[in-house]
Amino acid sequence: MCKVLPGGGAGGSKMKVDCLVVGAGPAGSVMAKEMASRGHHVMVVEKKQEIGAPKRCAEGITKHGLEKFGIEIHPLCISGRIGGAMLYSPSGKRVTMEGKDMEGYVLERKVFEKWLASEAIKEGAEYMVKAHAIGMERENGMWKVNVQSMDGPLSIETPLVIGADGVESKVGKWAGLKTVNKITDYHSGIQFEMANVKADENFIHIFFGREVAPLGYAWIFPKAFSANVGLGILEKGASMRAYEYLIKFIKEHDEFFSAAQPIEINGGGVPVAHFTEMVAEGVMLVGDAAQLVNPIHGGGMARAIHSSIMAAEVADDAIRKGDFSKENLMEYERKWESEYGEKTAKLMKLRAFLEKLEDKDFELLADILQGEDIFALTQAKLSFMLRKVVTHPKLLGLARKYLSE
Ligand SMILES: Cc1cc2nc3c(=O)[nH]c(=O)nc-3n(C[C@H](O)[C@H](O)[C@H](O)COP(=O)(O)OP(=O)(O)OC[C@H]3O[C@@H](n4cnc5c(N)ncnc54)[C@H](O)[C@@H]3O)c2cc1C
């Protein structure tokens, strides 16, 4: 028999579960699947009426970013297949990055998120949509999470709350964690989905320049019959709103947009630094709630998925031992640090360097660097830079800028 109906039939105003996941984005649904498949009673509450909509994402992910977690994506989640990226300097010089590591998808995120949820539900996870977690309190070693649902107020009791509630996460705050970074560590992202864009659909297209997207970049990610056209900026380098930069970008690129029209607009913050605590007593934060986005390109889906896979291993162990102490749950944070800590620190240094670049520096890099060099950079493989400096002394000035970080 159905234990709970979405938004209805919750069976009263009180419930008890092994693990409550707040948020049904990629992080939340992967967590729910991992926990349900280990036999735990998992409930997911999602405040939106429709999982996955509206999207706040350009929907790009590398094939590798899914395959390394054994995720065999349903074909309906894929809207475009990508062989690489074309990078554009401010004056329009183009560097192409392609190869196996660059292959990827532009997803249909509204479908992808529903598919991830359906995979979790098949394993036994329970879901409630239009169910907004509005606060939580600690009582006798348990959390009581208050949820505003279609059935009215609901109190869900659990020893373990998973904050998968995205960049504006409240769960961490409710648990007393420091979850807010400096304003300079959030990109403002805005994009149109547009129809009839004329861009090579085998590539994503990335545009750099102080006047294009200060301290960030603009993008075109082609989809089956449309494209995500957007940009992310850091407000400290900007003289206009992100939206105004986007309109300017579209107006200045007739070669792509002369006959294009918007069919959707969306946007959101991208946390491009991870200084957040990830666990408290009976609480774990995953995905954007823990600000785990790649600080260079702002992609967060693969890291969100990975964080949930790691967190679930620790959560499973905690449930079996009945030990939800911060100390025990810290194992998740240690695992994350050991896998991503050093790389993220290098990427943060690289981000600080990129933020110092002027348009003439981007032109120089476009003249000298090949696609594989830029890929190495994005992977924080910095030894290549030294080799490049030896053969291209013009890069010496930039190397100094980098080392002065
Ligand atoms: C403009 C833009 C473009 C981007 N492009 C890319 C890209 O191309 N590739 C990429 O990998 N990443 C991209 N990202 C980042 C990516 O979207 C995120 O990293 C990813 O969505 C993180 O997943 P998540 O599950 O942690 O959080 P989210 O996807 O944000 O999911 C959080 C969920 O929690 C729900 N929720 C929040 N609060 C509550 C509450 N109190 N009660 C119940 N439910 C709640 C929300 O409704 C939401 O469904 C982009 C981001 C932006 C803003």
The ligand as an SDF file (V2000), in Angstrom:
LIG
                    3D

 53 58  0  0  0  0  0  0  0  0999 V2000
   22.6770   30.1350  -13.9450 C   0  0  0  0  0  0  0  0  0  0  0  0
   23.2680   28.8420  -13.4620 C   0  0  0  0  0  0  0  0  0  0  0  0
   23.8470   27.9680  -14.3730 C   0  0  0  0  0  0  0  0  0  0  0  0
   24.4020   26.7590  -13.9370 C   0  0  0  0  0  0  0  0  0  0  0  0
   24.9070   25.8830  -14.8680 N   0  0  0  0  0  0  0  0  0  0  0  0
   25.3980   24.7000  -14.4790 C   0  0  0  0  0  0  0  0  0  0  0  0
   25.8420   23.7390  -15.4380 C   0  0  0  0  0  0  0  0  0  0  0  0
   25.7790   23.9600  -16.6520 O   0  0  0  0  0  0  0  0  0  0  0  0
   26.3190   22.5530  -14.9910 N   0  0  0  0  0  0  0  0  0  0  0  0
   26.3850   22.2440  -13.6550 C   0  0  0  0  0  0  0  0  0  0  0  0
   26.8330   21.1470  -13.2920 O   0  0  0  0  0  0  0  0  0  0  0  0
   25.9460   23.1240  -12.7260 N   0  0  0  0  0  0  0  0  0  0  0  0
   25.4450   24.3290  -13.1020 C   0  0  0  0  0  0  0  0  0  0  0  0
   24.9650   25.2060  -12.1690 N   0  0  0  0  0  0  0  0  0  0  0  0
   25.0310   24.8160  -10.7440 C   0  0  0  0  0  0  0  0  0  0  0  0
   23.9790   23.7300  -10.4530 C   0  0  0  0  0  0  0  0  0  0  0  0
   22.7180   24.1430  -10.8990 O   0  0  0  0  0  0  0  0  0  0  0  0
   23.9550   23.3850   -8.9680 C   0  0  0  0  0  0  0  0  0  0  0  0
   25.2780   23.1540   -8.5340 O   0  0  0  0  0  0  0  0  0  0  0  0
   23.0960   22.1420   -8.6790 C   0  0  0  0  0  0  0  0  0  0  0  0
   21.7570   22.4030   -8.9690 O   0  0  0  0  0  0  0  0  0  0  0  0
   23.2350   21.7270   -7.2180 C   0  0  0  0  0  0  0  0  0  0  0  0
   22.3090   20.7170   -6.9250 O   0  0  0  0  0  0  0  0  0  0  0  0
   21.6520   20.6150   -5.4720 P   0  0  0  0  0  0  0  0  0  0  0  0
   20.7720   19.4080   -5.5020 O   0  0  0  0  0  0  0  0  0  0  0  0
   22.6970   20.7210   -4.4500 O   0  0  0  0  0  0  0  0  0  0  0  0
   20.7860   21.9380   -5.3130 O   0  0  0  0  0  0  0  0  0  0  0  0
   19.5090   22.4380   -6.1190 P   0  0  0  0  0  0  0  0  0  0  0  0
   19.5250   21.8930   -7.5010 O   0  0  0  0  0  0  0  0  0  0  0  0
   19.4610   23.8990   -5.9540 O   0  0  0  0  0  0  0  0  0  0  0  0
   18.2810   21.7690   -5.3580 O   0  0  0  0  0  0  0  0  0  0  0  0
   17.8410   22.2370   -4.1070 C   0  0  0  0  0  0  0  0  0  0  0  0
   16.3780   21.8660   -3.9670 C   0  0  0  0  0  0  0  0  0  0  0  0
   15.9580   22.1250   -2.6380 O   0  0  0  0  0  0  0  0  0  0  0  0
   14.6510   22.6940   -2.6620 C   0  0  0  0  0  0  0  0  0  0  0  0
   14.4850   23.4300   -1.4150 N   0  0  0  0  0  0  0  0  0  0  0  0
   15.1700   24.5350   -1.0010 C   0  0  0  0  0  0  0  0  0  0  0  0
   14.7610   24.9240    0.2170 N   0  0  0  0  0  0  0  0  0  0  0  0
   13.7910   24.0440    0.6010 C   0  0  0  0  0  0  0  0  0  0  0  0
   12.9710   23.9130    1.7630 C   0  0  0  0  0  0  0  0  0  0  0  0
   13.1030   24.7750    2.8000 N   0  0  0  0  0  0  0  0  0  0  0  0
   12.0570   22.9200    1.8240 N   0  0  0  0  0  0  0  0  0  0  0  0
   11.9430   22.0410    0.7870 C   0  0  0  0  0  0  0  0  0  0  0  0
   12.6790   22.1230   -0.3540 N   0  0  0  0  0  0  0  0  0  0  0  0
   13.6020   23.0960   -0.4360 C   0  0  0  0  0  0  0  0  0  0  0  0
   14.7090   23.5950   -3.9000 C   0  0  0  0  0  0  0  0  0  0  0  0
   13.4040   23.9030   -4.3580 O   0  0  0  0  0  0  0  0  0  0  0  0
   15.4820   22.7140   -4.8830 C   0  0  0  0  0  0  0  0  0  0  0  0
   14.6410   21.8470   -5.6150 O   0  0  0  0  0  0  0  0  0  0  0  0
   24.3990   26.4240  -12.5690 C   0  0  0  0  0  0  0  0  0  0  0  0
   23.8090   27.3080  -11.6380 C   0  0  0  0  0  0  0  0  0  0  0  0
   23.2460   28.5000  -12.0860 C   0  0  0  0  0  0  0  0  0  0  0  0
   22.5820   29.3980  -11.0870 C   0  0  0  0  0  0  0  0  0  0  0  0
  1  2  1  0
  2  3  1  0
  2 52  2  0
  3  4  2  0
  4  5  1  0
  4 50  1  0
  5  6  2  0
  6  7  1  0
  6 13  1  0
  7  8  2  0
  7  9  1  0
  9 10  1  0
 10 11  2  0
 10 12  1  0
 12 13  2  0
 13 14  1  0
 14 15  1  0
 14 50  1  0
 15 16  1  0
 16 17  1  0
 16 18  1  0
 18 19  1  0
 18 20  1  0
 20 21  1  0
 20 22  1  0
 22 23  1  0
 23 24  1  0
 24 25  2  0
 24 26  1  0
 24 27  1  0
 27 28  1  0
 28 29  2  0
 28 30  1  0
 28 31  1  0
 31 32  1  0
 32 33  1  0
 33 34  1  0
 33 48  1  0
 34 35  1  0
 35 36  1  0
 35 46  1  0
 36 37  1  0
 36 45  1  0
 37 38  2  0
 38 39  1  0
 39 40  1  0
 39 45  2  0
 40 41  1  0
 40 42  2  0
 42 43  1  0
 43 44  2  0
 44 45  1  0
 46 47  1  0
 46 48  1  0
 48 49  1  0
 50 51  2  0
 51 52  1  0
 52 53  1  0
M  END
$$$$
